[in-house]
């Protein structure tokens, strides 16, 4: 196991303990633990661009490929 993979698994296990208040599943790898945690979270509404204080001209949109500018 690479050090990167070991670090991801350790971080995922620590996050699991904090969010779920239980030991992480022993058979799950880091990515699988993160996937399981995200599935457990309740849906959250997110309306960041729907604000009376944010005008359309204040939003910076990504530039299209091949377009100079």
N, CA, C and O atoms as a MOPAC input file, in Angstrom:
PM7 MOZYME 1SCF
protein

 N      0.84800 1    -1.16600 1     0.00000 1
 C      0.00000 1     0.00000 1     0.00000 1
 C      0.90100 1     1.24000 1     0.00000 1
 O      1.84500 1     1.33100 1     0.78500 1
 N      0.60300 1     2.18200 1    -0.87900 1
 C      1.41600 1     3.39000 1    -0.94900 1
 C      1.12600 1     4.29700 1     0.24100 1
 O      0.10000 1     4.16100 1     0.90700 1
 N      2.03100 1     5.21000 1     0.49200 1
 C      1.83400 1     6.12400 1     1.62800 1
 C      0.62800 1     7.03000 1     1.38600 1
 O     -0.05400 1     7.42500 1     2.33100 1
 N      0.36900 1     7.35600 1     0.12200 1
 C     -0.79500 1     8.18800 1    -0.20800 1
 C     -2.08900 1     7.44700 1     0.13100 1
 O     -2.99500 1     8.01200 1     0.74200 1
 N     -2.16300 1     6.19100 1    -0.26900 1
 C     -3.34700 1     5.37400 1     0.00900 1
 C     -3.53600 1     5.20100 1     1.51500 1
 O     -4.65600 1     5.27700 1     2.02000 1
 N     -2.44600 1     4.97100 1     2.22000 1
 C     -2.52300 1     4.82000 1     3.67800 1
 C     -3.01000 1     6.11200 1     4.33100 1
 O     -3.80200 1     6.07100 1     5.27300 1
 N     -2.53900 1     7.26200 1     3.83300 1
 C     -2.97900 1     8.55300 1     4.37600 1
 C     -4.45700 1     8.78600 1     4.12400 1
 O     -5.17200 1     9.26700 1     5.00400 1
 N     -4.92800 1     8.44100 1     2.90700 1
 C     -6.35000 1     8.60200 1     2.57500 1
 C     -7.20000 1     7.72400 1     3.47600 1
 O     -8.23000 1     8.16700 1     3.98400 1
 N     -6.78200 1     6.48900 1     3.67800 1
 C     -7.54800 1     5.58100 1     4.53600 1
 C     -7.57400 1     6.06500 1     5.98100 1
 O     -8.60400 1     5.97600 1     6.65000 1
 N     -6.44200 1     6.57700 1     6.46300 1
 C     -6.39500 1     7.09000 1     7.83900 1
 C     -7.29700 1     8.30600 1     7.99700 1
 O     -8.01700 1     8.42300 1     8.98900 1
 N     -7.26100 1     9.21500 1     7.02000 1
 C     -8.11600 1    10.41400 1     7.07900 1
 C     -9.59500 1    10.03700 1     6.98700 1
 O    -10.42300 1    10.59200 1     7.71000 1
 N     -9.92800 1     9.09600 1     6.10000 1
 C    -11.32200 1     8.66000 1     5.95100 1
 C    -11.81700 1     8.00100 1     7.23500 1
 O    -12.95400 1     8.22400 1     7.64900 1
 N    -10.96900 1     7.19100 1     7.86600 1
 C    -11.35300 1     6.53300 1     9.11900 1
 C    -11.56600 1     7.55900 1    10.22800 1
 O    -12.51100 1     7.43900 1    11.00800 1
 N    -10.69700 1     8.56700 1    10.30600 1
 C    -10.86100 1     9.61400 1    11.31700 1
 C    -12.13700 1    10.41600 1    11.08100 1
 O    -12.85100 1    10.74900 1    12.02700 1
 N    -12.41700 1    10.72200 1     9.82500 1
 C    -13.64000 1    11.45600 1     9.49800 1
 C    -14.87200 1    10.62300 1     9.82500 1
 O    -15.86700 1    11.14800 1    10.32500 1
 N    -14.80500 1     9.31700 1     9.54000 1
 C    -15.91100 1     8.40500 1     9.85300 1
 C    -16.20500 1     8.43900 1    11.35300 1
 O    -17.36000 1     8.54400 1    11.76700 1
 N    -15.14300 1     8.34900 1    12.16200 1
 C    -15.33200 1     8.36100 1    13.62000 1
 C    -15.98200 1     9.66000 1    14.08600 1
 O    -16.83800 1     9.64600 1    14.97100 1
 N    -15.57400 1    10.78900 1    13.49000 1
 C    -16.13100 1    12.08500 1    13.88300 1
 C    -17.59300 1    12.22400 1    13.46700 1
 O    -18.42300 1    12.67400 1    14.25700 1
 N    -17.90700 1    11.84200 1    12.24100 1
 C    -19.26700 1    12.03200 1    11.72500 1
 C    -20.25800 1    10.99800 1    12.22700 1
 O    -21.40700 1    11.32900 1    12.52100 1
 N    -19.82300 1     9.74900 1    12.32700 1
 C    -20.74900 1     8.66000 1    12.64800 1
 C    -20.69300 1     8.23100 1    14.11000 1
 O    -21.56600 1     7.49700 1    14.57400 1
 N    -19.67400 1     8.68200 1    14.83800 1
 C    -19.50700 1     8.35000 1    16.24500 1
 C    -19.47200 1     6.83500 1    16.46600 1
 O    -20.04800 1     6.32000 1    17.42400 1
 N    -18.79000 1     6.13800 1    15.56400 1
 C    -18.61000 1     4.69300 1    15.66400 1
 C    -17.34700 1     4.31100 1    14.90300 1
 O    -16.79400 1     5.12000 1    14.15800 1
 N    -16.90200 1     3.09300 1    15.09100 1
 C    -15.70200 1     2.62400 1    14.38900 1
 C    -16.00600 1     2.46600 1    12.90000 1
 O    -17.10000 1     2.03900 1    12.53200 1
 N    -15.05200 1     2.80600 1    12.05200 1
 C    -15.28100 1     2.64500 1    10.61100 1
 C    -15.34200 1     1.17200 1    10.22800 1
 O    -14.77100 1     0.33200 1    10.92400 1
 N    -16.02500 1     0.84400 1     9.13400 1
 C    -16.09100 1    -0.55500 1     8.70200 1
 C    -14.69200 1    -1.04900 1     8.32600 1
 O    -13.98400 1    -0.40000 1     7.55600 1
 N    -14.30400 1    -2.18500 1     8.86700 1
 C    -12.95200 1    -2.71000 1     8.67100 1
 C    -12.70500 1    -3.12500 1     7.22100 1
 O    -11.57800 1    -3.02600 1     6.73700 1
 N    -13.72600 1    -3.58100 1     6.53600 1
 C    -13.53800 1    -4.08800 1     5.17600 1
 C    -13.51500 1    -2.98900 1     4.11800 1
 O    -13.12300 1    -3.24800 1     2.98000 1
 N    -13.92300 1    -1.77600 1     4.46200 1
 C    -13.99100 1    -0.69100 1     3.48600 1
 C    -12.65900 1     0.03900 1     3.37100 1
 O    -11.99100 1     0.30000 1     4.37200 1
 N    -12.28400 1     0.36400 1     2.13900 1
 C    -11.09300 1     1.15900 1     1.89000 1
 C    -11.46200 1     2.64000 1     2.00500 1
 O    -12.62800 1     2.97800 1     2.20700 1
 N    -10.48000 1     3.50700 1     1.87900 1
 C    -10.69800 1     4.94100 1     2.06200 1
 C    -11.80500 1     5.51100 1     1.19100 1
 O    -12.70900 1     6.17900 1     1.69400 1
 N    -11.74400 1     5.25500 1    -0.10600 1
 C    -12.75600 1     5.77000 1    -1.02800 1
 C    -14.14500 1     5.22100 1    -0.73700 1
 O    -15.14300 1     5.93200 1    -0.84600 1
 N    -14.19400 1     3.95700 1    -0.37000 1
 C    -15.48500 1     3.33600 1    -0.04900 1
 C    -16.08200 1     3.94200 1     1.22200 1
 O    -17.29200 1     4.14600 1     1.31400 1
 N    -15.21000 1     4.22700 1     2.20600 1
 C    -15.70500 1     4.86500 1     3.43400 1
 C    -16.30100 1     6.23100 1     3.13100 1
 O    -17.36000 1     6.58400 1     3.65000 1
 N    -15.61200 1     7.00100 1     2.28600 1
 C    -16.12000 1     8.31800 1     1.92900 1
 C    -17.46600 1     8.20600 1     1.21200 1
 O    -18.38400 1     8.98100 1     1.47900 1
 N    -17.57400 1     7.24300 1     0.30700 1
 C    -18.83500 1     7.01400 1    -0.41400 1
 C    -19.96600 1     6.66300 1     0.55300 1
 O    -21.07100 1     7.19200 1     0.43400 1
 N    -19.69500 1     5.77500 1     1.50700 1
 C    -20.70100 1     5.39000 1     2.49800 1
 C    -21.10900 1     6.57400 1     3.37100 1
 O    -22.28600 1     6.73100 1     3.69500 1
 N    -20.13800 1     7.40700 1     3.75400 1
 C    -20.45100 1     8.58600 1     4.58000 1
 C    -21.33700 1     9.55400 1     3.83100 1
 O    -22.29200 1    10.09100 1     4.39300 1
 N    -21.02600 1     9.78400 1     2.55600 1
 C    -21.82100 1    10.72700 1     1.77300 1
 C    -23.23900 1    10.22200 1     1.56700 1
 O    -24.18200 1    11.01300 1     1.52600 1
 N    -23.39500 1     8.91100 1     1.43900 1
 C    -24.75100 1     8.35600 1     1.29200 1
 C    -25.57600 1     8.52300 1     2.55800 1
 O    -26.80000 1     8.63400 1     2.48600 1
 N    -24.92300 1     8.54200 1     3.72200 1
 C    -25.63000 1     8.68000 1     5.00900 1
 C    -26.09000 1    10.10600 1     5.28400 1
 O    -27.02400 1    10.31700 1     6.05800 1
 N    -25.44600 1    11.08300 1     4.65800 1
 C    -25.77900 1    12.47500 1     4.94100 1
 C    -27.14800 1    12.83600 1     4.37900 1
 O    -27.52200 1    12.35500 1     3.30900 1
 N    -27.89100 1    13.66700 1     5.07900 1
 C    -29.19100 1    14.09700 1     4.55600 1
 C    -29.00100 1    15.05200 1     3.38000 1
 O    -27.99400 1    15.75500 1     3.31500 1
 N    -29.95500 1    15.08500 1     2.45100 1
 C    -29.84400 1    16.02100 1     1.33000 1
 C    -29.88300 1    17.47100 1     1.82800 1
 O    -30.61300 1    17.80800 1     2.76000 1
 N    -29.09500 1    18.29400 1     1.19500 1
 C    -28.99900 1    19.69700 1     1.60000 1
 C    -29.32100 1    20.56800 1     0.39900 1
 O    -28.82100 1    20.32200 1    -0.69900 1
 N    -30.14700 1    21.57700 1     0.59600 1
 C    -30.42300 1    22.49600 1    -0.50800 1
 C    -29.25400 1    23.46800 1    -0.63400 1
 O    -28.64300 1    23.85500 1     0.36200 1
 N    -28.95900 1    23.84700 1    -1.84400 1
 C    -27.82100 1    24.71000 1    -2.09200 1
 C    -28.21200 1    25.70800 1    -3.16500 1
 O    -28.29200 1    25.35500 1    -4.34200 1
 N    -28.45500 1    26.94900 1    -2.77400 1
 C    -28.87700 1    27.99100 1    -3.69800 1
 C    -27.90500 1    29.15800 1    -3.66700 1
 O    -28.30800 1    30.30100 1    -3.45000 1
 N    -26.65200 1    28.88100 1    -3.87800 1
 C    -25.63000 1    29.90800 1    -3.76100 1
 C    -25.83300 1    31.05800 1    -4.74200 1
 O    -25.66400 1    32.21900 1    -4.36800 1
 N    -26.19000 1    30.76200 1    -5.97900 1
 C    -26.33200 1    31.81300 1    -6.97900 1
 C    -27.70000 1    32.48200 1    -6.94900 1
 O    -27.95100 1    33.41700 1    -7.71000 1
 N    -28.56400 1    32.02200 1    -6.09500 1
 C    -29.89300 1    32.59500 1    -5.98000 1
 C    -29.89900 1    33.58900 1    -4.82600 1
 O    -30.39300 1    33.29400 1    -3.73900 1
 N    -29.34300 1    34.77100 1    -5.07700 1
 C    -29.20700 1    35.75700 1    -4.02300 1
 C    -29.58400 1    37.13400 1    -4.54900 1
 O    -29.20300 1    37.49000 1    -5.66400 1
 N    -30.32900 1    37.91700 1    -3.76400 1
 C    -30.67100 1    39.26900 1    -4.22300 1
 C    -29.44700 1    40.18600 1    -4.27400 1
 O    -29.50300 1    41.24800 1    -4.89300 1
 N    -28.35700 1    39.79800 1    -3.64100 1
 C    -27.15300 1    40.62800 1    -3.59400 1
 C    -26.14100 1    40.27000 1    -4.66800 1
 O    -25.09000 1    40.90300 1    -4.76400 1
 N    -26.44500 1    39.26100 1    -5.48000 1
 C    -25.51900 1    38.80400 1    -6.49900 1
 C    -26.14100 1    39.02300 1    -7.87000 1
 O    -27.06300 1    38.31200 1    -8.26900 1
 N    -25.62500 1    40.01600 1    -8.58500 1
 C    -26.16100 1    40.28400 1    -9.92200 1
 C    -25.47200 1    39.37300 1   -10.94200 1
 O    -24.38200 1    38.86200 1   -10.68700 1
 N    -26.09800 1    39.18100 1   -12.06600 1
 C    -25.54800 1    38.30200 1   -13.10700 1
 C    -24.18500 1    38.80700 1   -13.57800 1
 O    -23.31700 1    38.00800 1   -13.93100 1
 N    -23.99300 1    40.11100 1   -13.58500 1
 C    -22.70900 1    40.65900 1   -14.03800 1
 C    -21.58500 1    40.41900 1   -13.02700 1
 O    -20.41100 1    40.55300 1   -13.37200 1
 N    -21.92600 1    40.06700 1   -11.78900 1
 C    -20.91500 1    39.82400 1   -10.77100 1
 C    -20.41900 1    38.37600 1   -10.77100 1
 O    -19.47700 1    38.03900 1   -10.05400 1
 N    -21.05700 1    37.51700 1   -11.58100 1
 C    -20.67400 1    36.11100 1   -11.63300 1
 C    -19.61100 1    35.93200 1   -12.70600 1
 O    -19.77800 1    36.40500 1   -13.83000 1
 N    -18.53300 1    35.26200 1   -12.37500 1
 C    -17.46700 1    34.96700 1   -13.32700 1
 C    -17.65900 1    33.55000 1   -13.83900 1
 O    -17.44800 1    32.58900 1   -13.09900 1
 N    -18.05400 1    33.41100 1   -15.08800 1
 C    -18.29300 1    32.10300 1   -15.67700 1
 C    -17.01700 1    31.59300 1   -16.31800 1
 O    -16.18400 1    32.39400 1   -16.74200 1
 N    -16.83800 1    30.26300 1   -16.40200 1
 C    -15.64200 1    29.72100 1   -17.05200 1
 C    -15.61300 1    30.10400 1   -18.53000 1
 O    -16.65300 1    30.19200 1   -19.18200 1
 N    -14.41800 1    30.32900 1   -19.04200 1
 C    -14.28500 1    30.66500 1   -20.46500 1
 C    -14.44000 1    29.40100 1   -21.28700 1
 O    -14.05300 1    28.31400 1   -20.85900 1
 N    -15.00700 1    29.55600 1   -22.46500 1
 C    -15.17300 1    28.42200 1   -23.36400 1
 C    -13.83700 1    28.04700 1   -23.98200 1
 O    -12.97100 1    28.90000 1   -24.18100 1
 N    -13.68000 1    26.78700 1   -24.27900 1
 C    -12.43300 1    26.31200 1   -24.88100 1
 C    -12.25700 1    26.94400 1   -26.26500 1
 O    -13.20600 1    27.04000 1   -27.04300 1
 N    -11.02200 1    27.37200 1   -26.55600 1
 C    -10.73500 1    27.94800 1   -27.85800 1
 C    -11.10600 1    29.40200 1   -27.98800 1
 O    -10.98600 1    29.98100 1   -29.06700 1
 N    -11.55500 1    30.00100 1   -26.90700 1
 C    -11.98100 1    31.39700 1   -26.95000 1
 C    -10.93000 1    32.24800 1   -26.25200 1
 O    -10.64900 1    32.04000 1   -25.07200 1
 N    -10.36900 1    33.16800 1   -26.94100 1
 C     -9.35300 1    34.05200 1   -26.34100 1
 C    -10.04300 1    35.10700 1   -25.49700 1
 O    -11.16700 1    35.51800 1   -25.78500 1
 N     -9.37400 1    35.52700 1   -24.47900 1
 C    -10.03700 1    36.57500 1   -23.73700 1
 C     -9.41600 1    36.82200 1   -22.46300 1
 O     -9.86700 1    37.68900 1   -21.71300 1

